[in-house]
Amino acid sequence: MLRKLCLIALVCTSAIQVSAQEAASKSKNYSLTFSGSIDGYIRQDFGEDITNNKTSFTNSYGKFMLGMVSGKADYTYKKLNVVADIGVGKRAKEFAYNDKGVLSGIKQLYASLNITENIKITGGSWSTHVGYEVLDPYVNRNYSMSYMFSYGPFLHTGAKADFIVGKSSFMIGIANPTDYRKAPAGNKKALLAQYSVAINDDTKLYLNYVGGERPADAAKTRQLDAVLTSKLNDKWNIGYNGTVTSVKPPSIGKDLWFGNAIYLNYDPKEKIGFTLRTESFSDKYKLAALSSAAYGGSILVTTISANIKAGPVVLIPEIRLENCSNKVFHNKSGAEKNGSSSLLLAAYYKF
């Protein structure tokens, strides 16, 4: 199966290269475009303990790692839009952790129909609307992921409708349980919702919701999420993400995990930019990142990343410092400690 997916990715890549990084077939009524990316990284954990990494996609140290080879086809015919987005590699596999076989190579596969200029319906499987960060590394400014992204939803499979009213938009949807493309027997559907508004030309606000039942233990989950982005000037922009998730297993009281993060982005030159991400994450009840740790607690994470354009490749050197209210990290000898630090060098190529 991996060979088949690799072959598909190579075919897409070849098609794109022939047409100078983007193949586009256009007529009066339709268009077809291809795009993709490839990324990899090497990470060093100073505690030399793999359990010190508690977020998605960078769970290694001292090794060169392939992140993901990705290929995307986007077809539009009149009011219909079809997207097929596939990925091969460890990053894609972790994203589709509930899937096996062909489904594990699918990032997104959906069709949308514009009923009117202001109403659109979508069916299929797509990346979540929740949060500030996304799967594709070229969209993020930091290569390592936040705790909120790592323990929030990754994808949804179902149907949704989008409505535009002036500067605001609304989304409502019904989907399989979070991160399930093929839902287990006896599952209950999840409710999806989003409200977004352009406060002005440079500032946008998103309010997100996901609620449903977790198949593993029938726990009822509810997540409320807010994202704010603002361009301050040509060199500075800022982002904020805040989220709270409630988990209520059968016959047990409700518990919470929550987090907040601020993203400060500075681009002094066209080919270089810097991002400071500061995140606080509370998992007192061991529901998410600290579920396998001896203690619950709160984690403060500071991540500094540079984005350096070297021709068609973007390099991301990154330093990450973490500190927890309890001793959930380990040093080289295996002793427990409050803090963890790591260095990472990543690169991606987008075509």
N, C-alpha and C positions, 0 to 999 in steps of 0.2 A: 504493500500500500504506500509506504514511504517513497518507493521508487516512482510509483505512478504520480504522486503529488509533486515530486521533484521534477518529473518530466513536464507536467503541466506548467510549473513555474518557469522552467527553462524555455518552453514554447512561448509563454507570455513575454519573457525577457527578450527573446530573439525578435519577436514581432515589434516590441517597443524600440529596440535598437535600430532596426531597419528604418523606422520612421523618426529617427532622431529624438528619442526619449519619450515620445508620445504619439502613438498611432491613432489617427482620427479619420473615420470615414463619415463624410457628411453629405447629405442631400437636402432636399427641401423639407423632408419630414423626419429624418432620423440622424443620430450621431452615435458613434462607438469610439470610446477612448480606453486606452490601457495605461496603467501606471503600476508602480511597485517600489520595493525597497529591500535592502539587505543590511543587517546590523550584526555587530559582535562586540565583545568586551573582555577585559581581564580585570579581576578584582582581587585586592589583597585585604584580608581581615587581620588586624594586628593581634587579635586574640587567637587566631588560627583555629577557630571553632565554627563549624558550619552552622550550628544552631544560633549563632549570633545574628545571622541574617533572618529576619522575620517578615520580610515583604516580598512581593512577587518578582520573578524573572531574573534575579541576581543571586541565586542560592548556590554559590560556589566561591572558591578563593584559590589563588595561585595557578589558575588554568585559563588558557584562551578558550572562550566559549562563543559559539554561534548563537545569536539571538533568534533571528527569524528571517527567512526569505519569503517575501510577500508579493503577490500579484493580484491586481484588481482590474476587472472589466466593468465599464459603465455604459449601458446602452439606453438611449432615449428615442422613443418613437411617439411623436405628437405629445399626448398627455401622459404617456406611460414611461416609467423609468425602472430599469432592472439592473441590480448591482450584484456581481459575483466577486467575492473577495476571499482569497485563499492564503494560507500561510503554512510554512514548513519550518520546523525547528523547535527548540525547547520552549521558547517564548509562546509560540502558537499552541503547543501541547498543554502548557500550564493554563493558558487562557480557556481552552476547551476541555478542562479537566474531567468533566462528566461524560465526555463523548469517546467513542471508539470507532475504528475503521475510518471510512470516508468522512464522517462528520467531524472528526478531530482535526481535519485540515481546513475546515470552513471557518473563516472569521465572520463573514457576513454573507447572507444570500437572501435577498428580498426584492419585492416589486412594489412600486408606488404608482398611484393613479391620481392625477390632479382633477378632482371633480369640478372645481372652479378655480379661479385665481387664488382664492383664500381658503380652500378646503382640499386636503390631501389625505388619502387612505393608504396604509402600508400593511403588507402581510409578508411574513417570512421570519428570518432571524437576523438581528442587528445588535451592534454594540450599545451598551446602556447609555441612557441620558444622564445618569447620576454621576456627579463628581466633576473635578477640574481636569484630571489626567485621563489619558486614553491608552489603548494598547500599542498603537504605532509609535515607535520611538522618535520619529522625525517631527511629530506634532508636539511632544513634550520638550521642555527646556532642561529638565533633569533626566538622567538616564535611569537611576534607581527610582523605585516607585514609593509613593506615600503609603502609610498604613491605611488611610481611608480608602484609597483605590484598592489595595490588596484584599481588604475584607468587606468591601462593598460588592454590588453586583457587577458582573462582567458583561453578560449578554442576556437578551430576551428573545423568545420565540413565540410569536402570536400575531396579533393584529392591533393596529393603532390608527387614530385619526388626528390630524393636525389642523388647527384653525387659526387664521390670522385676523386680528381685529386692530386696525391702526398700527401702532407701534408695539402691540402686544401679540403674543401667540400662546395657544393652549394645545396641549396634547393629552389624550386619554387613550388608554389601551388595556387589553386583556392578554395575558401571556401564560405560558407554562411556568412552573416554579422557577425561580431565579437560577440562571446558568444551566438549565436543562433544555436541550433541543428535543430530545426524546424523553418525554415525561414518564416517570414510573407509574405503575397501576395505582388507582385510587387517589391520584394527586388532586389538589385544588388549585385553581387558577390564581394568578397574581394580578393585582390592579396596579397600573402604571399611570402616572400623571406628571405633567410639567406645565409651569407658567413661566413665561419669559417676557421681558420688556426692555426696550431700548430707552434708557433714561435720557440719554442724549446721544450724539454721534459717536462718542468715545466710551460710553459706560453702558454695560448691559448687566441685567440681573436675571438669574435662573433659580426657580424654586422647584424642587424635584421630590417625587414620592414613589416608593415601591412598597407594596404590602401583600403578604401572602402567607403560605404555610410551607415550612421546610420538610421535604419528604423524609429525611433521615430519622427525625424524631417527632414529627407533627407539631413542632413548635411554631407558634404564630409570630411572624416577624413584621416589623414596620420600620421603614427608614425615611426620615425627612432630611433633605439635603439642600444647601444653598450655595450658589456660585456667583461671585461678583467679579467682573473684569473691567478695568479702566485704563485707558491710554492717557498718561499725564502730559507727555510731549513726545517729540520725535525720538528721544533716547530712553525714556523711562515709561514703563507700564507696570501695573500691579494687579494681582489676582488674589481672591480669597475663596476658600472652600470650608464650609462647616457642615457637619453631619451628625445625626444621632440615630441610633438603631436600638429598638426594643426587641427583646426575645422573650417569649412566654411559652415554655414547654407545658404540656398537659399536667394539671394538678400541682404546678409549681408557680411561685410568684414571678412577676415580671422583672427582668434585669436589663441593664443598658450598657452599651459602649458608645463612645462619642469622640469626636476629634475636631480640630480646627487647624487650618494652615494658611499662611500668607506667602505669596510668591512675589518677590521683587525682582524685576527684570531690567537690566541696563545694557544698552547697545551703543557703546561709544563710537564704533566703526561699523561699516557695512559687513565686514567679514569676521567680526568677533562680538560676542555678547556674554553677559554674565547673569546668573540667576541664583538668588538666595531663597531657599525654601525653609521656612521655620514651621514645624508641625508639633502640636501637642495631641497626644492620643491617650485616652483613658480606657483601660480594660480591667477595671477593678474586679469584675466577676468572672474573669477568665473565659470570655465568650469568643474572643477573636485571636489576636496575636499571641496572647499569653495563655491560650487554652491548654498547652502542654507544659507550661512552666510550673514551678513549685508555688509561685505566688502571682497574684494579680497586681496591678499597679498602673501608674501613669508614666508615659514615655515622652520625653522631649527630644526632638530630632532637628538638627541643623545640617542642611545640605547646601554646599556651594559648588556650582557647576559652571564651566565655561563652554561656549559653543564656538568652535574655531573652524571656519570654512577654508579647506585646503583643496582648491579646485572643486571637483564634483563631490568630494567627501567632506563630511562634517565630523570633527573630533570633539569628544566630550570628556575632558579630565574632570574628576569630581572627588570631593572629600565629604565624608559623612560622619557626623558625631552624634552619638545617642546616649541618653542618660535616663535611667528608670528609677522610680521611687523605691523599688525593691531590687534585690540582686537576681536578675534574670539572665544576665550575660555571663560569659566565662573567659578566663585568660588561658594562656598556653598550657598551664599545668592542670586546667580543669576546675580551678577554684571559681566560686561565684563572685560576681562583681556587679556594680550598678551601671557601669558605662561600657560602650563599645565604639570603636572607630575603624574606619576602612577607607581605602583609596581605590579608585576605579578609573579605568581609561576605556572609553567606548568609541565606536565609530559607526556611522551609517552612510549609505549611499542611496539616494532617492532618484528614481528615473520615471 
